[in-house]
Amino acid sequence: MPELVSPSSHYQQSFIQAVREAQAAGSGLGDTLNWDVTQMEADFESVLADLRRYEPGHELPEGFVHSEHLWLVEGDVYLGRASLRHTLTPRLREFGGHIGYEIRPSVRRQGHGSTILRLTLERARGLGLDRVLITCDTDNLGSRGVIEGNGGVLEGEFVLASHPKPIRRYWITL
Ligand SMILES: CC(C)(COP(=O)(O)OP(=O)(O)OC[C@H]1O[C@@H](n2cnc3c(N)ncnc32)[C@H](O)[C@@H]1OP(=O)(O)O)[C@@H](O)C(=O)NCCC(=O)NCCS
């Protein structure tokens, strides 16, 4: 059964393999596509520290909110990741929302996207959030499927000066 865990060196090899996969496919969240894999292999502790830098207890740079990274794993295999913002800024309210996620290319279309969002919603509920905003590009049918399958209610479709494509905003009541 897939489960959500905090980022840990236990999954280092599998995680780095997944980053390679995403970069080869050119499909994944922006930071995944930009990671320097050689640097990651040399110093995975820095990667983990970087992923934890906005967690509660850390001092936040101006304009940032607390957030956490969660990894979907099954056994020793890394499947994907989510980030959960604990609050919204005006910018996240416009685009980005509370939750972002990706599933590694080799295991897509198997329900893992739906699972990572379902489990991240449970975590958000545990933190005391009563509803969450999730946004995606209008043409991202996979993400739309994930959100709608988890009860997302469409706020609308929007064109933003700051983003090249039309987007959708959905709310999920927890
Ligand atoms: C979006 C993403 C997370 C979907 O993950 P996934 O594991 O393939 O999703 P699931 O298998 O749970 O699919 C959920 C639903 O969407 C549908 N779906 C998934 N990918 C799809 C695609 N490319 N085109 C059309 N429908 C798709 C599935 O059929 C499923 O519908 P169903 O519940 O009616 O069967 C994955 O494609 C991904 O990581 N993309 C790159 C990063 C990204 O776009 N993140 C979201 C940013 S908002």
The ligand as an SDF file (V2000), in Angstrom:
LIG
                    3D

 48 50  0  0  0  0  0  0  0  0999 V2000
   -0.8850   15.0290  -12.9850 C   0  0  0  0  0  0  0  0  0  0  0  0
   -0.2730   13.7290  -12.4620 C   0  0  0  0  0  0  0  0  0  0  0  0
    0.1320   13.9260  -11.0040 C   0  0  0  0  0  0  0  0  0  0  0  0
   -1.3310   12.6130  -12.5710 C   0  0  0  0  0  0  0  0  0  0  0  0
   -0.8150   11.4660  -11.9060 O   0  0  0  0  0  0  0  0  0  0  0  0
   -1.3710   10.0030  -12.2300 P   0  0  0  0  0  0  0  0  0  0  0  0
   -0.7720    9.0780  -11.2330 O   0  0  0  0  0  0  0  0  0  0  0  0
   -1.1650    9.6870  -13.6460 O   0  0  0  0  0  0  0  0  0  0  0  0
   -2.9270   10.2200  -11.9440 O   0  0  0  0  0  0  0  0  0  0  0  0
   -4.0400    9.0730  -11.7620 P   0  0  0  0  0  0  0  0  0  0  0  0
   -3.5570    7.7910  -12.3390 O   0  0  0  0  0  0  0  0  0  0  0  0
   -4.4630    9.0730  -10.3340 O   0  0  0  0  0  0  0  0  0  0  0  0
   -5.2040    9.6410  -12.6710 O   0  0  0  0  0  0  0  0  0  0  0  0
   -6.2600   10.4460  -12.1590 C   0  0  0  0  0  0  0  0  0  0  0  0
   -7.3220   10.6110  -13.2120 C   0  0  0  0  0  0  0  0  0  0  0  0
   -6.8240   11.4610  -14.2560 O   0  0  0  0  0  0  0  0  0  0  0  0
   -6.8370   10.7620  -15.4930 C   0  0  0  0  0  0  0  0  0  0  0  0
   -5.5960   11.0650  -16.1690 N   0  0  0  0  0  0  0  0  0  0  0  0
   -4.3550   10.9140  -15.6720 C   0  0  0  0  0  0  0  0  0  0  0  0
   -3.4460   11.3240  -16.5710 N   0  0  0  0  0  0  0  0  0  0  0  0
   -4.1550   11.7420  -17.6500 C   0  0  0  0  0  0  0  0  0  0  0  0
   -3.7880   12.2610  -18.9120 C   0  0  0  0  0  0  0  0  0  0  0  0
   -2.4870   12.4570  -19.2340 N   0  0  0  0  0  0  0  0  0  0  0  0
   -4.7750   12.5860  -19.7870 N   0  0  0  0  0  0  0  0  0  0  0  0
   -6.0630   12.4070  -19.4570 C   0  0  0  0  0  0  0  0  0  0  0  0
   -6.4830   11.9060  -18.2820 N   0  0  0  0  0  0  0  0  0  0  0  0
   -5.5350   11.5770  -17.3950 C   0  0  0  0  0  0  0  0  0  0  0  0
   -6.9010    9.2980  -15.1450 C   0  0  0  0  0  0  0  0  0  0  0  0
   -7.5030    8.5670  -16.1760 O   0  0  0  0  0  0  0  0  0  0  0  0
   -7.7140    9.3000  -13.8870 C   0  0  0  0  0  0  0  0  0  0  0  0
   -9.0770    9.4190  -14.1900 O   0  0  0  0  0  0  0  0  0  0  0  0
  -10.1360    8.4200  -13.5360 P   0  0  0  0  0  0  0  0  0  0  0  0
  -10.0530    8.6960  -12.0490 O   0  0  0  0  0  0  0  0  0  0  0  0
  -11.3990    8.8460  -14.1580 O   0  0  0  0  0  0  0  0  0  0  0  0
   -9.6580    7.0770  -13.9080 O   0  0  0  0  0  0  0  0  0  0  0  0
    0.9710   13.3160  -13.3140 C   0  0  0  0  0  0  0  0  0  0  0  0
    0.5990   13.2590  -14.6720 O   0  0  0  0  0  0  0  0  0  0  0  0
    2.1630   14.2460  -13.1720 C   0  0  0  0  0  0  0  0  0  0  0  0
    2.9780   14.0940  -12.2670 O   0  0  0  0  0  0  0  0  0  0  0  0
    2.2840   15.2350  -14.0810 N   0  0  0  0  0  0  0  0  0  0  0  0
    3.4070   16.1710  -14.0650 C   0  0  0  0  0  0  0  0  0  0  0  0
    3.3450   17.1300  -12.9010 C   0  0  0  0  0  0  0  0  0  0  0  0
    2.0060   17.8440  -12.8210 C   0  0  0  0  0  0  0  0  0  0  0  0
    1.4160   18.2350  -13.8240 O   0  0  0  0  0  0  0  0  0  0  0  0
    1.5650   18.0690  -11.5740 N   0  0  0  0  0  0  0  0  0  0  0  0
    0.3230   18.7640  -11.3010 C   0  0  0  0  0  0  0  0  0  0  0  0
    0.5780   20.2260  -11.2710 C   0  0  0  0  0  0  0  0  0  0  0  0
   -0.9690   21.1010  -11.0160 S   0  0  0  0  0  0  0  0  0  0  0  0
  1  2  1  0
  2  3  1  0
  2  4  1  0
  2 36  1  0
  4  5  1  0
  5  6  1  0
  6  7  2  0
  6  8  1  0
  6  9  1  0
  9 10  1  0
 10 11  2  0
 10 12  1  0
 10 13  1  0
 13 14  1  0
 14 15  1  0
 15 16  1  0
 15 30  1  0
 16 17  1  0
 17 18  1  0
 17 28  1  0
 18 19  1  0
 18 27  1  0
 19 20  2  0
 20 21  1  0
 21 22  1  0
 21 27  2  0
 22 23  1  0
 22 24  2  0
 24 25  1  0
 25 26  2  0
 26 27  1  0
 28 29  1  0
 28 30  1  0
 30 31  1  0
 31 32  1  0
 32 33  2  0
 32 34  1  0
 32 35  1  0
 36 37  1  0
 36 38  1  0
 38 39  2  0
 38 40  1  0
 40 41  1  0
 41 42  1  0
 42 43  1  0
 43 44  2  0
 43 45  1  0
 45 46  1  0
 46 47  1  0
 47 48  1  0
M  END
$$$$
